[in-house]
Amino acid sequence: MIDRETALKRIEELQSLIRYHNRRYYQLDDPEISDGEYDRLMRNLSDLEYQFPDLISPDSPTHRVGAAPLEKFNTFRHFTPMLSLANAFSDKDILDFHERIKRFLDRRNDVRFILEPKLDGVAVNLIYEHGILTVGSTRGDGTIGEDVTQNLKTIQAIPLVIPASTAREPDVSTQHPVPERIEVRGEVYIEIESFKTLNHRRLSEGEPVFANPRNAAAGSLRQLDSKVTARRPLAIFCYAVGEVRGMSFKSHWKVLQTLSQWGFQINTQIRPAENINDCIRYFHQMNEMRSNLPYEIDGVVIKVDDLSLQDKLGAVSRNPRWAIACKFPATQEITEIEDILIQVGRTGVLTPVALMKPVRLGGVMVSRATLHNLDEILKKDIRIGDAVIVQRAGDVIPEVVKVIVSRRSGAEKIFNMPARCPECGSEVVRLEGEAAHRCIGMACPAQIKERIRHFSSRGAMDIEGLGDKLVSQLVDAGLINDPADLYFLKSENLLTLERMAEKSAGNLLKAIARSKNPPLEKFLFALGIRHVGERIARILSHTFQTLDRIIPLSVDELMAVRDIGPEVSGSITRFFHESANRMVIEKLKTAGVMPREAESASDRSLSLSGKSFVFTGTLVHLSRSEARQIVESLGGSWSEAVTKKIDYIVAGESPGSKLQKAQAAGITILDEKGFLSLTGRD
């Protein structure tokens, strides 16, 4: 039995890992682990939280779905949450799901189910007001998604208007009224042959190819220019509804029939099932025929048909009790690891990659597989020269499952993680509690684009006009090799870039010049020091006032500051002790970049010292980030969760359930005007 202290440490480690991989998968469309490995992480976390329920944090990934939306799109709050599904991997898991349903409903007789293929695509939510498509969004974190309406409108299979009547149903008695409002849920995907054609075209045009159909669909939906999306072969199957006003349904089957009659595409492989044995047979049948389908699926979904029973069953944590996703086993083959290479990612993470003898998996030739990190290599005892079982987990990312030890000859070589970055030679560190090894070099070529994007972002140096595309152009042209090079750019350098006019070059150089005297906290944040976000940067700046006082600080001196622990202080000292980083800072000084001295914390008004806030709803005059900064600047703190320790809840427009919880707990409630008055901003 695991002890409480060990459990807490493992829970925090798992939560951190899952949040990271949620971002890789849902936001960046660039996952680093297989679906199987992710499922295991989530299952491990769920098991530990079940054993130690008092250790469950309000922001645990088991309470959430996916990741937060990208900043480049407007956000949209779903009227009803888009929940994720619990996973099943075997007949026994399906039978256990069935028993849980019967036990919860206290009934012996069976329930009717609806069976659906589980497409490997992108979940979306379509909002129709009085029959007109008004908003289309991604699932996001299950509550708030990205508004991609214009891109979704380019998909021919999505009706722009729900017809008041339809030729498919000539009998007036079978007509369905157009609801006042309805959320239609669907999965956007790209068919396999269309995906191949798309990649072939991109290859011929010198563009990078997509890794798989899901990545292609996700990337297409996230285009800022909807004309680009319109050229992509996107398709959609609709599978459910959320909020419905102005009409009602009794069964999920009737929902699907009605959507079909309105012109929405419904998967032809969807079937009703009268008992759980039918569900198991369908699971195996779809697994056998998956390779013959024109689109990729990674399992099937089983749903209770009766909507009143769905309401009774409700949801637990992040999953509805009335549905389950049954995952197919991954395809496996045996091959040999010829070498282990190091790949440095754009955030500085060193990822070991197995170079293997090519092997065909799921119809694709595979010669590389991620080994994730050194812990994974040691755990599986993977060596160069080993015969291994490899699989495309979730039919996407190749991974090494296990070593076939019996085939070892004794000539295999143990892999060691390098102490210096293979890209730039800077120190490689592994922080306590993390599995990843990282390069901390500020000018590392593998990281430079990402570091410059961060350096110039709004919360950092705020260099207007320096977008992702221009950063890539500058780096690719060899005009900048570190953030300091931005301040040595000249007009004649910029005019060599494609589509760069003299006026645009002048505006960019002015924006760069305007950024030379930022507040110290923004400069510290811009440096991209691991674990130094805007809050820690603010604490550092108001505690020490100048950069020159911060650079030589020791771990002990930093740990003496409130809210700065050993992990953060170690990261700060390592960053400033790295010679390559100090060279960039000196180069910035030479260019005239001089952060403004910060006001001492002791000189600032701390009128909210000891007070804690929660924000809910939309603020009109402030962003939520700005409101939180005001609270921190006055000595207060904020939280995502409503607890007995909260002093104030600030309710903006369309507040959520947090307002009701605060009212029940007797917490002081402020509107935005009251908050501005309390903080002296009125």
C-alpha positions in Angstrom: 0.0 0.0 0.0 1.5 3.3 -1.0 1.9 5.9 1.8 0.2 9.3 1.7 3.4 11.3 1.2 4.5 9.2 -1.8 0.9 9.3 -3.2 0.9 13.1 -3.0 4.2 13.4 -4.8 3.1 11.0 -7.5 -0.3 12.7 -7.9 1.4 16.1 -8.5 3.8 14.5 -10.9 1.0 12.8 -12.9 -1.1 16.0 -13.0 1.9 18.0 -14.3 2.6 15.4 -17.0 -1.0 15.1 -18.1 -1.4 18.9 -18.3 1.7 19.1 -20.5 0.5 16.3 -22.8 -3.0 17.8 -23.0 -1.4 20.9 -24.4 0.8 19.0 -26.8 -2.3 17.0 -28.1 -5.1 19.5 -28.0 -3.4 22.8 -28.6 -0.2 22.2 -30.6 -1.5 19.1 -32.5 2.0 17.7 -31.8 1.6 14.8 -29.2 4.7 13.3 -27.7 3.2 10.1 -26.2 0.9 7.5 -27.5 -2.8 7.4 -26.6 -2.1 4.2 -24.7 0.5 5.9 -22.6 -1.8 8.8 -22.0 -4.6 6.5 -20.9 -2.2 4.8 -18.5 -1.2 8.1 -17.0 -4.8 9.1 -16.6 -5.7 5.7 -15.1 -2.8 5.9 -12.6 -4.0 9.3 -11.5 -7.6 8.2 -11.2 -6.6 5.2 -9.2 -4.5 7.3 -6.8 -7.2 9.9 -6.4 -9.7 7.1 -5.6 -7.4 5.8 -2.9 -6.7 9.3 -1.5 -9.9 11.4 -2.2 -8.7 14.2 0.1 -5.7 14.7 -2.2 -7.8 15.6 -5.2 -7.1 19.2 -6.2 -9.8 21.4 -7.8 -7.7 21.7 -11.0 -6.9 18.0 -11.4 -6.9 16.8 -15.0 -9.5 14.2 -14.0 -12.0 17.0 -13.7 -11.2 18.4 -17.1 -11.3 17.6 -20.8 -8.4 18.4 -23.2 -6.7 21.8 -22.8 -7.4 25.5 -22.9 -8.1 27.2 -26.3 -5.4 28.9 -28.3 -5.0 32.6 -27.8 -5.2 33.4 -31.5 -8.9 32.6 -31.6 -11.8 34.2 -29.7 -13.2 31.8 -27.1 -16.7 30.5 -26.8 -18.4 29.0 -23.7 -20.4 25.9 -24.5 -24.0 26.1 -23.2 -23.6 22.5 -21.9 -20.2 20.9 -21.3 -18.6 18.7 -23.9 -17.6 15.8 -21.6 -14.9 13.3 -22.4 -15.5 9.5 -22.2 -14.1 6.9 -19.9 -12.1 4.2 -21.7 -12.7 0.4 -22.0 -10.1 -1.9 -23.5 -11.6 -5.3 -23.2 -14.9 -7.3 -23.1 -14.6 -7.3 -19.3 -14.4 -3.5 -19.2 -17.6 -3.3 -21.3 -19.3 -5.8 -19.0 -18.2 -3.8 -15.9 -19.6 -0.6 -17.5 -22.9 -2.4 -18.0 -23.0 -3.6 -14.4 -22.3 -0.1 -13.1 -25.3 1.2 -15.1 -27.7 -1.5 -13.8 -26.5 -1.0 -10.2 -26.9 2.8 -10.4 -30.3 2.5 -11.9 -31.3 -0.3 -9.6 -32.7 -2.5 -12.4 -32.2 -6.0 -13.5 -33.5 -5.8 -17.0 -31.2 -4.6 -19.8 -31.1 -1.1 -21.3 -31.0 -0.2 -25.0 -27.8 1.2 -26.3 -26.6 3.1 -29.4 -23.3 2.0 -30.9 -21.1 4.4 -32.9 -17.6 4.2 -34.5 -15.1 6.4 -32.6 -13.6 8.6 -35.2 -10.0 9.9 -34.7 -10.8 13.6 -35.6 -11.5 16.9 -33.9 -14.7 17.4 -31.8 -16.7 20.6 -32.6 -19.8 22.3 -31.3 -22.3 23.9 -33.8 -24.8 26.5 -32.4 -28.0 27.2 -34.3 -30.3 30.0 -33.3 -33.7 29.8 -34.9 -32.3 27.4 -37.5 -29.3 29.6 -38.5 -25.7 28.6 -37.8 -24.3 31.4 -35.6 -21.2 29.9 -33.9 -19.0 26.9 -34.4 -16.3 26.0 -31.9 -13.8 23.4 -30.9 -14.2 21.4 -27.7 -11.3 23.2 -26.0 -11.3 22.3 -22.3 -14.9 21.0 -22.5 -16.3 24.2 -21.2 -14.7 26.9 -23.3 -13.6 26.2 -26.9 -12.1 28.2 -29.8 -14.4 30.1 -32.1 -13.7 28.7 -35.6 -17.0 29.6 -37.1 -15.7 30.9 -40.4 -13.6 27.8 -40.9 -16.4 25.4 -40.1 -18.7 27.2 -42.6 -16.3 26.1 -45.4 -17.2 22.4 -44.8 -19.9 21.5 -47.3 -21.5 18.9 -45.1 -22.4 21.4 -42.4 -25.9 23.0 -43.0 -25.8 26.8 -42.7 -29.5 26.7 -42.0 -31.8 24.0 -40.5 -34.7 23.8 -42.9 -38.2 24.4 -41.6 -39.3 21.5 -43.7 -37.5 18.9 -45.8 -38.2 16.9 -48.9 -36.9 13.8 -47.2 -40.0 13.9 -45.0 -43.0 14.7 -47.3 -45.5 13.7 -44.6 -46.2 16.9 -42.6 -46.9 14.8 -39.4 -43.2 13.7 -39.4 -41.8 17.2 -39.6 -39.7 18.5 -36.7 -40.0 22.1 -35.6 -36.9 24.2 -35.9 -35.6 24.7 -32.3 -35.0 28.2 -30.9 -31.5 27.1 -30.1 -29.6 23.8 -30.5 -26.0 22.7 -30.0 -25.0 20.0 -32.5 -21.9 18.0 -31.7 -19.8 16.5 -34.4 -16.3 15.1 -35.3 -14.4 16.8 -38.1 -12.1 14.4 -40.0 -10.3 13.8 -43.3 -10.8 10.6 -45.2 -7.7 8.5 -45.7 -7.4 8.9 -49.5 -8.1 12.6 -49.3 -5.3 12.8 -46.7 -2.9 11.1 -49.0 -3.8 13.4 -51.8 -3.4 16.5 -49.6 0.1 15.4 -48.4 1.1 14.6 -52.0 0.1 18.1 -53.0 2.0 19.7 -50.1 5.1 17.7 -50.9 5.0 18.8 -54.5 4.7 22.4 -53.3 7.6 22.1 -50.9 5.4 22.3 -47.8 5.8 19.9 -44.8 3.4 17.0 -44.8 1.0 16.2 -42.0 1.7 13.3 -39.7 -1.8 11.8 -39.8 -5.4 12.7 -40.8 -6.3 14.0 -37.3 -3.4 16.5 -37.3 -4.3 17.6 -40.8 -8.0 18.2 -39.7 -6.9 20.0 -36.5 -4.4 22.2 -38.4 -7.0 23.0 -41.0 -9.6 24.1 -38.4 -7.0 26.4 -36.8 -6.2 28.4 -39.9 -6.6 32.2 -39.5 -7.4 32.4 -43.2 -10.6 30.5 -43.9 -9.7 30.4 -47.6 -6.9 28.0 -46.6 -9.4 25.8 -44.7 -11.8 25.8 -47.7 -9.0 24.1 -49.8 -8.7 21.3 -47.3 -10.9 18.1 -47.7 -12.6 18.4 -44.4 -15.7 16.2 -43.6 -17.9 15.8 -40.5 -20.1 13.2 -38.8 -22.6 14.6 -36.3 -23.3 12.4 -33.3 -25.1 14.2 -30.5 -26.8 17.4 -29.3 -26.1 19.6 -26.3 -28.6 22.3 -25.2 -32.0 22.2 -27.0 -34.6 25.0 -26.7 -38.0 24.8 -28.3 -38.3 21.0 -28.7 -37.4 17.9 -26.9 -36.2 14.3 -27.6 -36.8 11.1 -25.7 -33.9 9.0 -27.2 -30.5 9.4 -28.6 -31.6 7.3 -31.7 -34.4 9.9 -32.3 -31.7 12.7 -32.0 -29.7 11.0 -34.8 -32.7 10.5 -37.0 -33.8 14.1 -36.7 -30.3 15.4 -37.4 -30.2 13.3 -40.5 -33.6 14.6 -41.6 -32.3 18.1 -41.2 -29.3 17.4 -43.5 -26.5 16.6 -41.0 -24.2 13.8 -41.9 -24.7 10.8 -39.6 -22.3 7.8 -39.7 -23.9 4.9 -41.5 -22.1 2.4 -39.2 -24.2 3.5 -36.1 -26.4 0.8 -34.8 -28.9 0.3 -32.0 -28.3 -2.6 -29.5 -30.8 -4.3 -27.3 -28.3 -5.8 -24.9 -24.7 -5.6 -23.8 -23.7 -8.8 -25.8 -24.7 -6.9 -29.0 -22.3 -4.2 -27.9 -19.4 -6.6 -27.5 -20.1 -8.2 -30.9 -20.2 -4.7 -32.5 -16.9 -3.8 -30.8 -15.2 -6.9 -32.4 -16.9 -6.4 -35.8 -15.7 -2.8 -36.1 -12.2 -3.8 -35.1 -12.1 -6.4 -37.9 -13.5 -4.0 -40.5 -11.6 -0.8 -39.5 -8.9 -1.2 -42.2 -11.7 -1.3 -44.8 -13.3 2.0 -43.7 -12.5 5.2 -45.7 -11.7 7.0 -42.5 -9.6 6.3 -39.3 -11.3 5.0 -36.2 -9.6 4.0 -32.9 -12.5 2.4 -31.2 -16.3 2.4 -30.7 -18.6 4.4 -28.4 -21.4 2.8 -26.4 -24.2 5.1 -25.3 -27.4 4.6 -23.3 -30.3 5.4 -25.7 -33.0 6.7 -23.3 -32.2 10.3 -22.6 -34.2 10.3 -19.3 -31.9 7.4 -18.2 -28.9 9.5 -19.3 -30.1 12.3 -17.0 -30.5 9.9 -14.1 -27.0 8.5 -14.6 -25.4 11.9 -14.9 -21.6 12.2 -14.8 -18.7 11.5 -12.5 -15.7 13.8 -12.6 -14.9 14.4 -16.3 -17.0 11.4 -17.7 -20.7 10.7 -18.2 -21.8 7.5 -16.6 -24.1 6.6 -19.6 -21.3 6.3 -22.2 -17.9 4.7 -22.7 -15.3 4.7 -25.4 -14.0 1.2 -26.2 -10.5 1.4 -27.6 -9.0 -1.1 -30.1 -5.7 -2.8 -29.4 -2.7 -1.2 -31.2 -1.0 -3.0 -34.0 2.5 -4.4 -33.0 5.6 -5.7 -34.9 9.1 -6.7 -34.0 12.1 -4.8 -35.2 15.6 -3.7 -34.1 17.0 -0.5 -32.6 20.0 0.6 -34.7 20.7 3.8 -32.8 19.3 6.3 -30.3 19.4 9.9 -31.4 18.6 13.1 -29.4 16.0 15.5 -30.7 15.9 18.9 -29.2 12.4 20.4 -29.1 11.4 24.0 -29.5 10.9 24.3 -25.7 14.4 22.8 -25.0 13.3 19.3 -24.1 15.7 16.6 -25.2 13.8 13.6 -26.5 15.6 10.3 -27.2 14.4 8.8 -30.5 15.0 5.2 -31.6 16.3 4.8 -35.1 15.0 1.3 -36.1 15.1 -1.1 -39.0 12.0 -0.1 -41.1 8.9 -2.1 -40.3 5.3 -1.8 -41.6 2.7 -0.8 -39.0 -0.9 -0.2 -39.9 0.0 0.2 -43.5 2.8 2.7 -42.9 6.5 2.1 -43.0 8.0 3.1 -39.6 11.7 3.7 -38.9 11.6 6.0 -35.8 9.9 5.8 -32.5 9.9 8.2 -29.5 11.5 6.9 -26.3 10.0 9.8 -24.4 12.7 10.3 -21.7 15.5 8.7 -19.9 13.2 7.2 -17.2 11.3 5.4 -19.9 14.5 4.0 -21.4 15.7 2.8 -18.0 12.3 1.4 -17.0 12.1 -0.7 -20.2 15.8 -1.3 -20.2 16.1 -0.3 -23.9 19.6 -0.6 -25.4 21.1 0.2 -28.8 21.0 -3.1 -30.8 17.9 -4.5 -28.9 15.1 -6.5 -30.6 11.9 -4.7 -29.6 8.2 -4.9 -30.0 7.0 -1.6 -31.5 3.5 -0.4 -32.0 1.6 2.6 -33.4 -0.4 3.3 -30.2 -3.7 4.8 -31.1 -2.6 4.2 -34.7 -0.6 7.4 -34.7 2.7 7.6 -32.9 5.2 4.7 -33.0 6.5 3.6 -29.6 8.6 0.9 -28.2 6.5 -1.4 -26.1 9.1 -3.8 -24.7 12.5 -5.3 -25.2 12.8 -9.0 -26.2 15.6 -9.8 -23.7 15.9 -13.4 -24.9 17.3 -12.1 -28.2 20.2 -10.2 -26.7 23.7 -11.2 -27.9 25.7 -9.1 -25.4 26.8 -6.6 -28.0 24.0 -4.2 -27.1 25.0 -0.7 -25.8 23.5 1.2 -22.9 22.3 4.7 -23.8 23.4 7.8 -21.7 21.8 11.2 -21.9 24.3 13.9 -23.0 25.4 16.5 -20.4 25.6 19.2 -23.1 23.0 20.1 -25.7 23.9 18.6 -29.1 22.5 21.7 -30.8 24.3 24.5 -28.9 26.6 23.0 -26.2 24.7 24.6 -23.3 24.2 22.7 -20.1 21.5 20.0 -20.0 19.6 19.9 -16.7 16.9 17.7 -15.2 14.8 19.5 -12.6 13.5 17.7 -9.5 10.1 16.1 -10.1 10.4 16.2 -13.9 11.1 13.4 -16.3 12.4 15.7 -19.0 16.0 16.8 -19.6 16.2 20.3 -20.9 18.7 22.6 -22.6 18.8 25.9 -20.8 20.6 27.8 -23.6 18.8 31.0 -24.5 20.3 31.0 -28.0 19.9 27.3 -28.7 19.2 27.0 -32.5 16.5 24.3 -31.8 14.6 26.7 -29.5 15.4 30.0 -31.0 12.1 30.6 -32.9 10.0 29.7 -29.8 12.2 31.8 -27.5 12.0 34.9 -29.8 8.2 34.5 -30.1 8.0 34.4 -26.3 10.5 37.3 -25.9 8.5 39.6 -28.2 5.0 38.6 -27.0 2.5 41.0 -25.5 3.1 39.9 -21.9 6.9 40.2 -22.4 8.7 42.8 -24.5 5.5 43.5 -26.5 7.1 44.1 -29.9 4.1 44.9 -32.1 4.1 43.4 -35.6 6.6 40.7 -34.8 4.4 37.7 -35.5 5.2 34.0 -35.8 5.7 34.1 -39.6 8.1 37.1 -39.5 10.1 35.4 -36.7 10.5 32.3 -38.8 11.6 34.5 -41.8 14.2 36.3 -39.7 15.6 33.1 -38.3 15.6 31.2 -41.5 17.3 34.1 -43.3 20.1 34.1 -40.6 19.3 37.7 -39.5 18.7 36.8 -35.9 20.3 34.0 -33.8 19.1 35.1 -30.4 16.7 37.7 -29.0 19.4 40.4 -28.7 19.9 40.3 -32.5 16.4 42.0 -32.9 17.9 45.3 -31.6 20.7 45.3 -34.2 18.4 44.9 -37.2 18.5 47.5 -39.9 16.1 48.5 -42.6 18.3 47.1 -45.4 18.2 43.7 -43.6 14.4 43.6 -43.4 13.9 44.7 -47.0 15.6 41.5 -48.1 12.6 39.5 -46.7 9.7 38.4 -48.9 6.7 40.8 -48.9 8.5 43.3 -46.6 7.9 46.9 -47.7 9.8 49.9 -46.6 6.9 51.2 -44.4 6.5 47.8 -42.7 10.2 47.6 -42.0 10.1 51.1 -40.5 7.1 50.3 -38.3 8.8 47.1 -37.0 12.1 48.9 -36.2 10.1 51.6 -34.3 8.3 48.9 -32.4 11.6 47.2 -31.5 13.0 50.5 -30.4 10.0 51.3 -28.2 10.5 48.0 -26.3 14.0 48.9 -25.1 12.9 50.2 -21.7 10.3 47.6 -20.4 9.2 47.2 -16.8 11.7 44.8 -15.1 9.0 42.2 -14.5 8.2 42.0 -18.2 11.9 41.7 -19.1 12.3 38.8 -16.6 9.3 37.1 -18.1 10.6 37.6 -21.6 13.9 35.8 -20.8 12.0 32.5 -20.7 13.4 31.2 -17.5 11.9 27.9 -16.6 9.1 28.3 -13.9 9.3 32.1 -14.1 5.9 33.2 -15.2 4.4 36.6 -15.0 3.6 36.2 -11.2 7.1 35.1 -10.2 8.6 37.8 -12.4 6.5 40.4 -10.6 7.6 39.1 -7.2 11.3 39.2 -8.2 11.1 42.6 -9.7 9.4 44.2 -6.7 11.6 42.4 -4.2 15.0 43.2 -5.8 14.1 46.2 -8.1 17.0 45.8 -10.6 18.3 43.1 -12.9 21.9 43.5 -11.6 20.7 42.6 -8.1 18.9 39.5 -9.3 21.6 37.9 -11.5 24.1 37.0 -8.8 21.5 35.8 -6.2 22.1 32.3 -4.7 19.5 29.6 -4.2 19.3 30.4 -0.5 18.8 34.2 -1.1 16.0 33.4 -3.6 14.3 30.9 -1.3 14.1 33.6 1.4 11.5 35.3 -0.8 7.9 34.4 -0.2 6.3 32.1 -2.8 9.7 31.1 -4.3 10.7 27.6 -3.5 13.7 25.4 -4.3 12.6 24.4 -7.7 12.0 27.9 -8.9 15.2 29.3 -7.3 17.3 26.5 -8.7 15.9 27.2 -12.2 16.7 30.9 -11.9 20.3 30.5 -10.6 21.0 27.8 -13.3 19.8 30.2 -16.0 22.0 33.1 -14.9 25.0 30.9 -14.3 24.9 29.6 -17.9 27.6 31.7 -19.8 25.6 31.6 -23.1 22.6 33.3 -21.4 24.8 35.9 -19.7 26.3 36.7 -23.1 22.8 37.3 -24.6 22.0 39.6 -21.6 25.2 41.6 -22.1 24.4 41.8 -25.8 20.9 43.2 -24.9 22.6 45.8 -22.7 25.0 46.8 -25.5 22.0 47.3 -27.7 20.5 49.7 -25.2 17.9 47.5 -23.6 17.5 48.8 -20.1 14.6 47.4 -17.9 13.1 50.1 -15.7 13.8 49.8 -12.0 10.8 48.4 -10.1 9.0 49.8 -7.1 10.0 48.2 -3.9 7.4 45.8 -2.4 7.7 47.7 0.9 6.8 51.0 -0.8 3.6 49.6 -2.4 0.2 49.7 -0.9 -0.9 46.3 0.2 -4.5 47.0 1.0 -5.6 43.5 0.0 -3.0 41.7 2.0 -4.3 38.3 3.2 -7.5 38.6 1.1 -8.4 35.9 -1.5 -10.5 36.3 -4.7 -12.3 34.1 -7.2 -13.5 35.5 -10.6 -16.4 34.2 -12.5 -18.1 35.4 -15.7 -16.9 38.0 -18.2 -15.5 41.3 -17.1 -16.2 44.3 -19.3 -13.5 46.8 -18.4 -10.7 44.4 -17.5 -9.4 41.0 -18.7 -9.4 38.4 -16.0 -5.6 38.4 -16.2 -5.5 42.1 -15.5 -7.9 41.8 -12.6 -5.7 39.1 -11.0 -2.6 41.3 -11.5 -4.4 44.1 -9.6 -5.2 41.7 -6.7 -1.5 40.5 -6.6 -0.1 44.0 -6.8 -2.2 44.9 -3.7 -0.9 41.9 -1.7 -3.9 39.7 -2.3 -4.2 36.3 -3.9 -6.7 34.5 -6.2 -8.0 31.0 -6.8 -9.9 29.0 -9.4 -12.0 27.2 -6.8 -14.6 28.4 -4.3 -13.6 27.3 -0.8 -14.2 28.6 2.8 -10.9 30.5 2.6 -12.2 32.8 -0.2 -13.0 36.4 0.9 -14.6 37.8 -2.3 -16.0 36.5 -5.5 -16.1 38.9 -8.4 -19.0 38.1 -10.7 -19.0 39.5 -14.3 -21.5 38.9 -17.1 -22.9 35.3 -17.4 -21.3 34.0 -14.2 -21.0 30.2 -13.8 -21.8 27.8 -11.0 -19.1 29.4 -8.8 -21.5 32.3 -8.0 -24.1 29.8 -6.6 -21.4 28.1 -4.5 -20.3 31.5 -3.2 -23.9 32.5 -2.3 -24.4 29.2 -0.4 -21.1 29.7 1.5 -21.9 33.3 2.4 -18.9 34.7 0.6 -19.0 38.5 -0.2 -20.0 39.0 -3.8 -18.8 42.0 -5.9 -19.8 43.1 -9.4 -17.1 44.6 -11.6 -17.9 48.1 -10.4 -17.5 47.0 -6.8 -14.2 45.4 -7.5 -12.9 48.5 -9.2 -14.0 50.6 -6.3 -12.4 48.2 -3.7 -9.1 48.3 -5.6 -9.1 52.1 -6.2 -9.6 51.7 -10.0 -13.0 53.4 -10.2 
